[in-house]
Amino acid sequence: MDDESTLARPDLVGPLLVRVTGDERWRHPRAEMVVGGRSNLTYLLTGPAGELVLRRPPSGGVLATAHDMARETRVQRALAGSVVPVPRIVLHDEGDLIGVPFYVMTKLPGLVVRDTLPPGFTPRRCRELGEALTDTLADLHGVDPAAVGLENFGRAEGFAERQVRRWSRQIAATPAKPVPGLDVLADRLLARLPAPQPGTIVHGDYRLDNCLVHDADGPGTVRLSGVLDWEMSTLGDPLTDLGMLLFYWEALARLGSPLARTVTTSPGFPGAEEVARRWSARTGIGIGDLEWYLAFAHFKFAAIALGVQARVEAGAMGGQTVDDLGDLVAGLAGAGLTIVR
């Protein structure tokens, strides 16, 4: 089993950090895995110079188009200075140094909120957080791709159909038992494609625990200090982001997923319908086809869950473990079919 230090290779990354930062104190950093991510591996690098964050793919083979370090690096560099808060990229390596592509970014202040709220987090703060999460996504969708150099970051035409076919291929390429209902769900999604939407920058996996939360004393002070995990970002249909956010907001909790728990059903948070209306009002984009996007979110997360299971079983996740996800995936397929039925 690869240990954390071997996968992060601080012995090699440290001297490179010295070269790019000019700070000799980065020569011998310590590396500690940040537990929580189930796709790319994230490490906290610490040393006398402070803290940085390293991202790299899992060990072993990965599926085509997955775990794209260059994509994460490019979009975060492009969004630096925009209304969307992102870490600053310190360095990016294509794989020559440690055998796989990786990048290092600044560590932003803030908390990752997963399955428990920070101490003393009142319902008022929950509402502020829910609104901040919604507004930041809408702000991302309002960024002009050409203005930040991302005009060729993807192809928006036919995005919804390509997404269904792409995740179908990912499911087929994942070594897992067939799940009844997933093929039927894919067919129904393809038969009921929504109206085309103007292309925007999309995150691809936007949810609360892929963001950093800043909370200070006083009203109106809860905000997002950073949006993380951009490996699925591209140009595409912004409603796919909204559908995934709403899926994480309430639907996933009903399925009891061990992969992504949420606090957004806690008192104070706006409901999913209110989130959708707020996002629509801020972006000017209609939500008449929202059910399709919710069903697609179930399908996409089923594909993600199968991939997580396969990587964990292959020992590619730095020692992380996960319970068997077969029942979850079957539940996702059934719930998605109910929506489009």
TIDO-820616 format. One record per atom (N, C-alpha, C, CB): x, y, z. Coordinates in steps of 0.1 Angstrom, whole numbers, padded with zeros to 4 digits, always signed. Glycine has a CB too. Layout:
! residues N
XYZ...
This chain:
! residues 341
+0008-0012+0000+0000+0000+0000+0009+0012+0000-0010+0000+0012+0007+0022-0009+0014+0034-0009+0010+0042+0003+0011+0042-0022+0021+0048+0010+0017+0057+0021+0016+0071+0016+0028+0056+0032+0012+0080+0025+0009+0093+0021+0021+0101+0015+0003+0101+0032+0032+0099+0022+0044+0107+0018+0049+0102+0004+0055+0105+0028+0048+0089+0002+0052+0084-0011+0044+0090-0022+0051+0069-0012+0030+0090-0020+0022+0096-0031+0023+0111-0033+0007+0093-0027+0026+0118-0023+0027+0133-0024+0042+0136-0028+0023+0139-0011+0051+0128-0025+0065+0130-0028+0070+0144-0023+0068+0129-0042+0069+0147-0010+0074+0160-0006+0089+0162-0007+0071+0162+0009+0096+0151-0008+0111+0151-0010+0114+0157-0024+0117+0138-0009+0106+0155-0034+0108+0161-0047+0101+0174-0049+0103+0151-0058+0089+0175-0043+0081+0187-0045+0087+0199-0037+0066+0185-0040+0093+0196-0026+0099+0207-0018+0110+0215-0026+0106+0201-0006+0120+0209-0032+0130+0216-0040+0123+0224-0051+0140+0207-0045+0113+0219-0057+0106+0226-0068+0099+0238-0063+0096+0217-0076+0093+0237-0051+0087+0248-0045+0097+0259-0042+0079+0244-0032+0109+0255-0037+0119+0265-0035+0122+0273-0048+0132+0258-0030+0123+0266-0059+0126+0272-0072+0115+0282-0076+0128+0262-0083+0103+0278-0075+0092+0287-0080+0088+0298-0070+0080+0278-0083+0091+0296-0057+0087+0306-0047+0099+0315-0043+0081+0300-0035+0111+0309-0045+0123+0316-0040+0125+0316-0025+0123+0331-0044+0117+0307-0019+0117+0306-0004+0123+0293+0000+0103+0307+0002+0135+0293+0006+0143+0281+0009+0135+0273+0020+0156+0285+0014+0126+0279+0027+0119+0272+0038+0110+0261+0033+0112+0282+0047+0107+0261+0020+0099+0250+0015+0106+0238+0011+0092+0256+0002+0119+0237+0014+0127+0226+0009+0123+0212+0014+0142+0228+0012+0119+0212+0027+0115+0199+0033+0101+0200+0039+0126+0195+0044+0091+0201+0031+0077+0201+0036+0072+0188+0042+0067+0207+0026+0063+0188+0050+0056+0176+0055+0043+0175+0047+0053+0176+0070+0039+0163+0044+0026+0160+0036+0017+0152+0045+0030+0153+0023+0004+0157+0045-0006+0150+0053-0019+0149+0044-0010+0157+0066-0024+0137+0042-0036+0136+0033-0048+0143+0040-0039+0121+0031-0055+0150+0032-0068+0156+0036-0079+0146+0033-0070+0170+0029-0085+0140+0043-0095+0130+0041-0108+0136+0037-0096+0121+0053-0115+0130+0028-0128+0136+0024-0131+0134+0009-0130+0150+0028-0121+0138+0001-0122+0137-0013-0121+0122-0018-0111+0145-0020-0130+0119-0027-0131+0105-0032-0126+0103-0046-0145+0099-0030-0120+0114-0052-0116+0113-0066-0101+0116-0066-0124+0123-0074-0097+0129-0068-0083+0132-0067-0079+0132-0053-0080+0146-0074-0066+0130-0050-0060+0130-0037-0055+0144-0033-0049+0120-0036-0058+0148-0021-0054+0162-0017-0045+0161-0005-0067+0170-0014-0035+0168-0004-0025+0168+0007-0022+0182+0012-0012+0161+0002-0021+0183+0025-0017+0196+0031-0002+0195+0032-0024+0198+0045+0005+0205+0026+0019+0206+0028+0022+0217+0038+0026+0210+0014+0030+0214+0048+0033+0223+0059+0048+0224+0060+0026+0219+0072+0053+0236+0064+0067+0238+0067+0069+0252+0073+0075+0237+0054+0081+0256+0076+0084+0269+0082+0078+0280+0074+0098+0271+0084+0076+0278+0061+0071+0289+0053+0055+0290+0053+0075+0288+0038+0049+0280+0059+0034+0281+0060+0028+0268+0055+0029+0293+0052+0016+0270+0048+0008+0258+0044+0004+0260+0029-0004+0257+0053+0005+0249+0022+0000+0249+0008-0007+0236+0006+0012+0250-0002-0014+0235-0005-0022+0223-0008-0018+0217-0021-0038+0226-0008-0016+0204-0021-0012+0196-0033-0023+0187-0038+0001+0188-0031-0026+0187-0051-0036+0178-0056-0030+0169-0067-0048+0187-0063-0033+0157-0067-0028+0147-0076-0039+0136-0079-0015+0141-0072-0038+0129-0090-0047+0118-0092-0045+0106-0083-0046+0113-0107-0055+0097-0082-0053+0085-0075-0041+0077-0080-0065+0076-0075-0036+0068-0072-0025+0059-0077-0032+0048-0086-0017+0052-0066-0024+0042-0095-0029+0032-0104-0036+0038-0116-0039+0023-0096-0042+0029-0124-0049+0034-0136-0061+0042-0133-0052+0022-0145-0065+0051-0142-0077+0060-0140-0084+0059-0154-0073+0074-0136-0097+0062-0153-0105+0063-0165-0101+0075-0174-0120+0063-0162-0103+0073-0187-0100+0084-0196-0109+0096-0192-0103+0080-0210-0103+0108-0193-0109+0121-0191-0111+0124-0176-0123+0122-0198-0107+0115-0167-0109+0117-0153-0097+0123-0147-0113+0104-0146-0098+0130-0135-0087+0134-0127-0077+0143-0134-0079+0122-0122-0083+0153-0141-0075+0162-0150-0069+0173-0143-0084+0167-0162-0056+0172-0140-0049+0183-0132-0048+0195-0140-0035+0178-0127-0045+0194-0153-0044+0206-0162-0057+0214-0162-0039+0202-0176-0068+0207-0162-0081+0213-0163-0083+0221-0150-0092+0203-0165-0080+0215-0139-0082+0222-0126-0073+0234-0125-0079+0213-0114-0061+0233-0130-0051+0244-0129-0056+0255-0138-0037+0239-0133-0060+0252-0150-0064+0262-0160-0076+0271-0155-0067+0256-0173-0086+0264-0150-0098+0271-0147-0096+0280-0134-0110+0262-0144-0088+0275-0125-0085+0283-0113-0076+0295-0116-0079+0275-0102-0067+0293-0125-0059+0305-0130-0068+0315-0137-0047+0300-0139-0077+0310-0145-0085+0319-0153-0095+0327-0144-0094+0312-0163-0100+0321-0133-0110+0327-0124-0103+0336-0114-0118+0317-0118-0090+0336-0112-0083+0344-0103-0086+0359-0105-0068+0342-0103-0091+0366-0095-0095+0380-0097-0109+0382-0102-0086+0386-0107-0117+0371-0104-0131+0372-0108-0139+0372-0095-0135+0360-0117-0152+0372-0097-0161+0373-0085-0162+0359-0079-0175+0377-0090-0156+0349-0085-0156+0335-0079-0143+0333-0071-0158+0324-0090-0144+0331-0058-0132+0329-0050-0125+0315-0053-0135+0331-0035-0112+0316-0057-0105+0303-0059-0091+0305-0054-0104+0300-0075-0084+0293-0050-0070+0294-0046-0061+0299-0057-0066+0281-0040-0050+0304-0053-0040+0308-0063-0031+0296-0066-0031+0320-0058-0029+0293-0079-0020+0282-0083-0005+0286-0081-0023+0278-0098+0002+0278-0074+0016+0281-0071+0025+0274-0082+0020+0276-0057+0022+0262-0085+0029+0255-0095+0020+0243-0101+0042+0249-0090+0024+0240-0113+0017+0228-0120+0028+0220-0127+0006+0233-0130+0027+0207-0126+0037+0199-0132+0029+0188-0140+0047+0192-0122+0034+0185-0152+0026+0176-0161+0029+0161-0158+0030+0179-0175+0038+0159-0148+0040+0145-0145+0055+0141-0145+0033+0136-0154+0064+0150-0149+0078+0147-0150+0084+0145-0136+0085+0158-0157+0079+0152-0126+0086+0152-0113+0083+0139-0105+0082+0164-0106+0070+0136-0103+0066+0125-0095+0059+0114-0102+0057+0130-0083+0058+0115-0115+0053+0104-0123+0038+0106-0127+0054+0091-0116+0031+0115-0120+0017+0119-0124+0016+0134-0124+0007+0112-0114+0007+0139-0131+0005+0154-0131+0000+0158-0117-0006+0158-0141+0004+0170-0112-0001+0175-0100+0000+0190-0100+0007+0169-0088-0006+0196-0090-0004+0210-0088-0004+0214-0074-0015+0219-0096+0001+0226-0071+0001+0231-0057-0006+0244-0057+0016+0232-0051-0014+0247-0047-0022+0259-0046-0021+0265-0032-0036+0257-0051-0025+0277-0031-0025+0283-0018-0036+0277-0009-0027+0299-0019-0034+0277+0004-0045+0273+0013-0053+0285+0017-0038+0265+0025-0065+0285+0014-0074+0296+0017-0079+0295+0031-0085+0298+0007-0082+0306+0038-0089+0304+0051-0103+0300+0049-0088+0318+0059-0108+0293+0059-0122+0289+0059-0124+0274+0063-0128+0290+0045-0136+0270+0065-0139+0256+0069-0146+0249+0058-0149+0257+0082-0143+0236+0058-0150+0226+0049-0162+0221+0058-0141+0215+0043-0174+0224+0054-0186+0219+0062-0192+0207+0054-0196+0231+0063-0191+0195+0061-0197+0183+0055-0209+0179+0062-0186+0172+0056-0208+0171+0072-0220+0165+0079-0223+0171+0092-0218+0150+0080-0216+0181+0097-0219+0188+0109-0216+0203+0107-0211+0182+0121-0225+0211+0114-0223+0225+0113-0213+0230+0123-0237+0232+0116-0206+0241+0120-0196+0246+0130-0203+0250+0143-0189+0259+0124-0196+0249+0154-0202+0252+0167-0209+0266+0167-0192+0252+0178-0221+0267+0173-0227+0280+0174-0233+0285+0161-0218+0290+0179-0234+0276+0151-0240+0281+0138-0255+0281+0139-0235+0271+0126-0260+0293+0139-0275+0295+0142-0283+0293+0129-0277+0309+0147-0296+0292+0130-0304+0291+0117-0302+0304+0108-0319+0290+0121-0300+0315+0114-0297+0327+0106-0284+0325+0098-0296+0340+0115-0274+0320+0104-0262+0318+0097-0264+0307+0086-0250+0314+0106-0272+0297+0089-0275+0287+0079-0281+0293+0067-0284+0276+0085-0291+0302+0069-0297+0309+0058-0287+0317+0050-0309+0318+0062-0278+0324+0057-0268+0332+0050-0259+0323+0042-0260+0340+0060-0255+0311+0047-0247+0302+0040-0254+0296+0028-0242+0290+0049-0266+0292+0029-0274+0287+0018-0275+0297+0007-0288+0283+0022-0277+0310+0010-0278+0321+0000-0264+0323-0006-0284+0333+0006-0254+0323+0002-0240+0325-0004-0237+0314-0013-0230+0326+0008-0240+0302-0010-0237+0290-0019-0245+0292-0032-0241+0277-0012-0257+0296-0031-0265+0298-0043-0260+0309-0052-0280+0300-0040-0257+0320-0045-0253+0332-0053-0239+0330-0059-0252+0344-0043-0230+0323-0053-0217+0321-0058-0218+0312-0071-0208+0314-0048-0227+0302-0071-0229+0294-0083-0235+0303-0094-0238+0282-0080-0244+0311-0091-0250+0320-0101-0239+0330-0106-0262+0328-0095-0231+0335-0097-0220+0344-0102-0210+0336-0111-0212+0349-0090-0207+0324-0108-0199+0316-0117-0205+0315-0131-0196+0302-0112-0218+0313-0132-0225+0312-0145-0226+0325-0152-0238+0306-0143-0224+0336-0144-0224+0349-0151-0210+0354-0156-0229+0359-0141-0200+0346-0153-0186+0350-0158-0186+0348-0173-0175+0342-0151-0181+0358-0181-0180+0356-0195-0167+0348-0198-0179+0370-0202-0169+0336-0204-0157+0327-0206-0146+0334-0214-0161+0314-0213-0150+0342-0224-0140+0348-0232-0132+0359-0225-0147+0355-0245-0139+0365-0215-0132+0376-0207-0121+0370-0198-0142+0383-0199-0122+0357-0195-0112+0351-0186-0103+0341-0194-0118+0345-0174-0104+0341-0207-0096+0332-0215-0101+0317-0216-0082+0332-0210-0113+0315-0213-0119+0301-0213-0129+0299-0225-0125+0298-0200-0128+0307-0235-0137+0306-0246-0137+0292-0253-0135+0317-0256-0125+0286-0252-0124+0272-0259-0122+0261-0248-0112+0272-0268-0128+0264-0236-0126+0254-0225-0135+0242-0227-0129+0261-0212-0145+0242-0236-0154+0231-0238-0163+0235-0249-0162+0228-0225-0173+0227-0252-0183+0229-0262-0197+0228-0256-0181+0219-0274-0204+0239-0257-0217+0240-0250-0228+0233-0258-0221+0254-0247-0226+0233-0272-0237+0227-0280-0238+0212-0278-0234+0230-0295-0251+0208-0276-0253+0194-0273-0248+0189-0260-0247+0186-0284-0246+0198-0250-0239+0194-0238-0247+0183-0230-0237+0206-0229-0260+0185-0229-0268+0176-0221-0267+0162-0226-0282+0181-0220-0269+0160-0239-0268+0147-0245-0254+0141-0244-0272+0148-0260-0244+0149-0246-0230+0144-0244-0227+0139-0230-0220+0154-0249-0233+0147-0220-0230+0143-0207-0237+0129-0203-0236+0154-0197-0249+0127-0208-0255+0114-0206-0246+0103-0212-0269+0113-0211-0242+0105-0224-0234+0095-0231-0220+0093-0225-0232+0098-0246-0215+0104-0220-0201+0103-0214-0202+0095-0201-0196+0117-0211-0212+0098-0192-0213+0090-0180-0217+0076-0182-0223+0097-0170-0225+0074-0193-0228+0060-0196-0215+0052-0200-0238+0059-0208-0206+0059-0207-0193+0052-0210-0185+0050-0198-0185+0061-0220-0185+0060-0188-0178+0058-0176-0183+0046-0168-0179+0071-0167-0196+0044-0168-0202+0033-0161-0198+0020-0168-0218+0034-0161-0198+0020-0181-0194+0008-0188-0179+0004-0186-0197+0009-0203-0171+0014-0184-0157+0012-0183-0153+0009-0168-0149+0024-0188-0162+0011-0159-0159+0008-0145-0161-0006-0141-0167+0017-0136-0151-0013-0136-0152-0027-0132-0162-0028-0120-0138-0033-0129-0174-0030-0123-0184-0031-0112-0196-0040-0117-0190-0017-0108-0203-0046-0108-0215-0054-0112-0225-0045-0119-0221-0061-0100-0232-0050-0129-0243-0042-0135-0254-0038-0125-0249-0049-0147-0259-0026-0126-0269-0021-0117-0282-0020-0125-0266-0008-0111-0292-0028-0122-0305-0027-0129-0311-0013-0128-0315-0037-0123-0315-0008-0140-0322+0005-0140-0313+0016-0146-0326+0008-0127-0300+0015-0145-0291+0026-0149-0292+0027-0164-0277+0023-0145-0292+0016-0172-0293+0017-0187-0307+0023-0190-0291+0004-0193-0317+0019-0183-0330+0024-0186-0331+0039-0184-0341+0017-0178-0325+0043-0172-0325+0058-0169-0317+0066-0180-0318+0060-0155-0306+0060-0184-0299+0067-0195-0307+0069-0208-0286+0060-0198-0314+0058-0211-0323+0059-0223-0334+0069-0222-0329+0045-0226-0340+0070-0210-0351+0079-0208-0346+0094-0208-0358+0077-0195-0334+0096-0202-0328+0109-0203-0325+0113-0217-0315+0109-0195-0320+0104-0225-0317+0108-0239-0330+0110-0247-0309+0096-0246-0341+0103-0243-0354+0105-0250-0361+0118-0247-0363+0093-0247-0357+0124-0236-0364+0136-0231-0354+0148-0228-0371+0133-0218-0345+0150-0238-0335+0160-0236-0341+0174-0234-0325+0160-0248-0336+0182-0225-0341+0195-0223-0338+0205-0234-0337+0201-0210-0344+0216-0234-0341+0227-0244-0327+0231-0242-0351+0239-0243-0320+0234-0253-0306+0239-0252-0305+0252-0244-0299+0241-0266-0294+0253-0237-0291+0266-0229-0278+0272-0234-0290+0262-0214-0277+0285-0233-0265+0292-0236-0253+0287-0227-0266+0307-0234-0242+0284-0233-0231+0279-0225-0225+0288-0215-0220+0274-0235-0221+0283-0204-0214+0291-0193-0203+0282-0188-0223+0295-0182-0194+0287-0180-0185+0279-0172-0193+0271-0162-0174+0288-0165-0191+0258-0162-0198+0250-0152-0187+0243-0143-0207+0239-0159-0190+0241-0131-0181+0235-0121-0181+0220-0123-0185+0239-0107-0193+0214-0124-0194+0200-0126-0197+0192-0113-0182+0195-0132-0193+0197-0101-0196+0190-0089-0198+0200-0078-0185+0179-0086-0206+0210-0080-0208+0221-0071-0216+0217-0059-0213+0233-0077-0211+0217-0047-0218+0214-0035-0211+0220-0023-0220+0199-0033-0217+0220-0011-0212+0227+0000-0198+0223+0004-0222+0226+0012-0196+0210+0005-0183+0205+0009-0172+0206-0001-0184+0191+0015-0175+0211-0013-0165+0215-0023-0162+0230-0022-0169+0211-0037-0166+0236-0011-0163+0251-0009-0158+0253+0005-0177+0259-0011-0151+0264+0007-0147+0268+0020-0156+0279+0025-0132+0273+0019-0160+0278+0038-0169+0287+0044-0162+0296+0054-0181+0279+0051-0164+0309+0052-0159+0319+0061-0170+0324+0069-0152+0331+0053-0168+0324+0082-0179+0328+0092-0173+0338+0102-0186+0316+0098-0177+0350+0102-0172+0360+0112-0184+0364+0120-0165+0372+0105-0182+0371+0131-0192+0376+0139-0200+0387+0132-0187+0381+0153-0213+0388+0135-0221+0398+0130-0230+0394+0119-0213+0410+0125-0241+0401+0116-0251+0396+0106-0245+0398+0092-0264+0404+0107-0248+0389+0083-0244+0391+0069-0230+0388+0066-0247+0404+0064-0223+0380+0075-0209+0378+0074-0205+0364+0069-0202+0380+0087-0215+0355+0067-0212+0342+0062-0210+0343+0047-0223+0332+0066-0199+0338+0042-0196+0338+0028-0188+0326+0024-0190+0352+0023-0186+0324+0011-0176+0314+0007-0163+0321+0004-0182+0307-0006-0153+0315+0010-0139+0320+0008-0132+0313-0003-0131+0319+0021-0137+0302-0008-0131+0295-0019-0140+0284-0024-0118+0289-0014-0139+0282-0038-0146+0271-0044-0135+0262-0049-0155+0276-0056-0136+0249-0046-0125+0239-0048-0130+0228-0058-0121+0233-0035-0121+0219-0061-0124+0206-0068-0130+0209-0082-0133+0198-0060-0122+0214-0091-0126+0218-0104-0124+0208-0115-0120+0231-0108-0122+0195-0112-0117+0186-0122-0128+0183-0132-0114+0173-0115-0141+0185-0130-0151+0183-0139-0156+0196-0146-0163+0177-0133-0149+0207-0144-0153+0219-0150-0151+0220-0165-0145+0231-0144-0159+0228-0172-0159+0229-0186-0169+0240-0190-0164+0215-0193-0171+0242-0203-0182+0250-0208-0194+0241-0211-0177+0258-0221-0205+0245-0206-0217+0237-0208-0230+0243-0203-0215+0223-0201-0239+0235-0200-0253+0239-0196-0252+0242-0181-0263+0228-0199-0255+0254-0177-0254+0258-0163-0265+0250-0154-0256+0272-0161-0276+0246-0160-0286+0239-0152-0281+0225-0148-0298+0237-0161-0270+0220-0154-0265+0207-0148-0258+0210-0135-0254+0201-0158-0252+0222-0133-0247+0225-0120-0258+0227-0110-0239+0238-0121-0269+0234-0114-0280+0236-0104-0286+0223-0101-0290+0246-0111-0288+0214-0110-0294+0201-0107-0286+0193-0097-0296+0193-0120-0272+0194-0099-0264+0186-0090-0264+0193-0076-0249+0186-0095-0264+0206-0075-0265+0213-0062-0278+0209-0055-0264+0228-0064-0289+0209-0062-0302+0205-0056-0302+0190-0052-0314+0209-0065-0296+0182-0060-0295+0168-0056-0288+0166-0043-0287+0160-0068-0276+0173-0042-0269+0173-0029-0277+0179-0018-0255+0179-0031-0285+0189-0021-0291+0197-0011-0301+0189-0003-0299+0209-0018-0309+0181-0009-0320+0174-0002-0321+0159-0007-0333+0180-0004-0320+0156-0020-0323+0143-0025-0313+0132-0019-0323+0143-0040-0300+0136-0019-0290+0126-0015-0292+0122+0000-0276+0131-0017-0297+0131+0008-0299+0128+0022-0310+0116+0024-0304+0140+0030-0319+0116+0015-0330+0106+0016-0325+0092+0012-0341+0109+0006-0313+0092+0005-0308+0079+0001-0297+0074+0011-0302+0080-0013-0293+0082+0021-0284+0077+0031-0270+0074+0025-0289+0065+0038-0265+0083+0017-0252+0081+0011-0241+0082+0020-0250+0090-0001-0231+0073+0021-0219+0075+0029-0209+0084+0022-0213+0062+0032-0211+0088+0009-0201+0095+0002-0202+0110+0004-0202+0092-0013-0214+0115+0004-0215+0130+0005-0227+0133+0014-0217+0136-0009-0225+0135+0027-0236+0139+0036-0237+0154+0036-0233+0134+0050-0249+0159+0040-0251+0173+0039-0258+0178+0051-0260+0176+0026-0256+0191+0054-0263+0198+0065-0273+0207+0060-0253+0205+0074-0275+0208+0047-0284+0218+0041-0299+0215+0043-0281+0219+0026-0302+0204+0050-0316+0202+0054-0318+0207+0069-0320+0187+0053-0308+0213+0075-0309+0218+0088-0317+0230+0089-0295+0221+0094-0323+0233+0101-0332+0245+0102-0324+0258+0098-0336+0247+0117-0331+0266+0091-0325+0279+0086-0322+0279+0071-0314+0282+0094-0317+0267+0066-0313+0267+0052-0325+0268+0043-0306+0254+0049-0324+0276+0033-0336+0277+0023-0338+0263+0017-0333+0287+0012-0351+0260+0013-0354+0247+0007-0349+0247-0007-0368+0245+0007-0349+0235-0013-0343+0233-0027-0351+0242-0037-0344+0219-0031-0364+0243-0035-0372+0251-0045-0368+0266-0044-0387+0249-0042-0366+0271-0032-0362+0285-0030-0348+0287-0036-0362+0288-0015-0339+0277-0034-0326+0278-0040-0327+0280-0055-0317+0266-0036-0335+0271-0061-0337+0271-0076-0342+0285-0081-0346+0260-0081-0352+0290-0073-0358+0303-0077-0348+0314-0076-0371+0306-0069-0340+0314-0065-0330+0324-0063-0319+0324-0074-0323+0322-0049-0315+0312-0077-0305+0311-0088-0310+0316-0101-0300+0296-0089-0323+0312-0104-0329+0316-0116-0330+0331-0117-0343+0310-0118-0334+0338-0106-0336+0352-0106-0323+0359-0108-0342+0357-0093-0312+0353-0102-0299+0360-0103-0292+0358-0117-0290+0354-0092-0295+0347-0123-0289+0344-0136-0298+0348-0148-0286+0329-0137-0311+0349-0146-0321+0351-0157-0324+0339-0165-0316+0362-0165-0320+0327-0160-0322+0314-0167-0334+0307-0162-0309+0305-0166-0343+0303-0171-0355+0296-0166-0352+0282-0161-0365+0295-0178-0361+0277-0153-0359+0264-0146-0371+0254-0150-0358+0265-0131-0377+0256-0161-0388+0248-0165-0385+0233-0167-0395+0253-0178-0373+0230-0171-0368+0216-0173-0361+0210-0161-0360+0215-0186-0363+0216-0149-0354+0213-0138-0355+0198-0134-0358+0221-0126-0367+0191-0136-0368+0177-0133-0358+0169-0141-0382+0173-0135-0356+0172-0153-0346+0164-0161-0332+0165-0155-0346+0169-0176-0329+0177-0151-0315+0179-0145-0314+0172-0132-0312+0194-0144-0325+0171-0124-0324+0164-0112-0323+0149-0114-0337+0166-0103-0330+0144-0124-0328+0130-0128-0314+0127-0133-0339+0125-0138-0309+0136-0141-0295+0134-0146-0285+0134-0134-0292+0145-0156-0288+0143-0124-0279+0143-0113-0278+0129-0106-0283+0154-0103-0290+0123-0105-0290+0109-0099-0281+0100-0107-0304+0104-0098-0283+0101-0120-0275+0092-0129-0260+0095-0128-0280+0094-0144-0256+0107-0128-0242+0111-0128-0236+0107-0114-0241+0126-0130-0243+0109-0104-0238+0105-0091-0237+0090-0089-0246+0111-0079-0245+0082-0096-0244+0068-0096-0231+0064-0103-0256+0061-0103-0228+0071-0114-0215+0068-0121-0203+0071-0112-0215+0075-0134-0204+0083-0105-0193+0087-0096-0192+0077-0085-0196+0101-0090-0203+0072-0079-0202+0062-0068-0196+0049-0073-0216+0060-0062-0199+0045-0084-0193+0032-0090-0178+0034-0091-0199+0028-0103-0174+0046-0096-0160+0049-0098-0152+0049-0085-0158+0062-0105-0158+0055-0074-0152+0056-0061-0150+0041-0056-0161+0064-0051-0161+0033-0057-0160+0019-0052-0148+0012-0059-0173+0012-0055-0147+0014-0072-0137+0007-0080-0123+0011-0075-0139+0009-0095-0121+0025-0073-0108+0030-0069-0104+0025-0055-0108+0045-0070-0114+0025-0046-0111+0021-0033-0107+0006-0033-0123+0023-0023-0115-0002-0040-0112-0017-0040-0098-0019-0047-0123-0024-0048-0094-0011-0056-0081-0012-0062-0069-0007-0054-0081-0006-0076-0073-0001-0042-0062+0004-0034-0056+0017-0039-0052-0006-0031-0063+0025-0047-0058+0037-0053-0061+0050-0046-0063+0038-0067-0067+0049-0034-0071+0061-0027-0064+0064-0015-0086+0060-0024-0051+0060-0014-0042+0063-0003-0047+0057+0010-0042+0078-0002-0053+0046+0010-0057+0039+0022-0071+0042+0026-0048+0042+0032-0079+0051+0019-0092+0054+0023-0101+0042+0020-0098+0067+0015-0112+0041+0028-0121+0030+0026-0135+0035+0025-0120+0020+0038-0144+0027+0020-0158+0030+0019-0167+0018+0019-0161+0038+0005-0178+0019+0025-0188+0007+0025-0192+0004+0011-0200+0010+0034-0197-0008+0010-0202-0012-0003-0214-0003-0008-0208-0027-0003-0213+0002-0020-0222+0012-0025-0233+0006-0035-0214+0022-0032-0234-0007-0035-0243-0013-0045-0258-0009-0042-0243-0028-0044-0262-0009-0029-0276-0004-0026-0278+0010-0029-0278-0007-0011-0268+0019-0027-0269+0033-0030-0271+0035-0045-0256+0041-0025-0263+0028-0053-0264+0030-0067-0278+0025-0073-0253+0023-0075-0282+0014-0067-0295+0009-0071-0306+0019-0067-0298-0005-0065-0305+0025-0055-0314+0035-0051-0314+0048-0060-0312+0039-0037-0302+0052-0064-0301+0063-0073-0308+0061-0086-0286+0067-0075-0306+0049-0092-0312+0045-0104-0328+0046-0103-0308+0032-0109-0333+0040-0092-0347+0040-0090-0353+0054-0088-0351+0031-0078-0346+0062-0080-0351+0075-0078-0351+0084-0090-0343+0082-0067-0340+0082-0098-0339+0089-0111-0350+0085-0121-0326+0087-0118-0353+0073-0121-0364+0068-0130-0378+0073-0125-0365+0052-0130-0380+0074-0112-0392+0080-0107-0394+0094-0112-0393+0079-0092-0383+0102-0112-0384+0116-0116-0388+0117-0131-0371+0123-0114-0382+0109-0139-0385+0110-0154-0396+0102-0158-0372+0107-0162-0402+0094-0149-0414+0086-0153-0426+0094-0155-0416+0075-0143
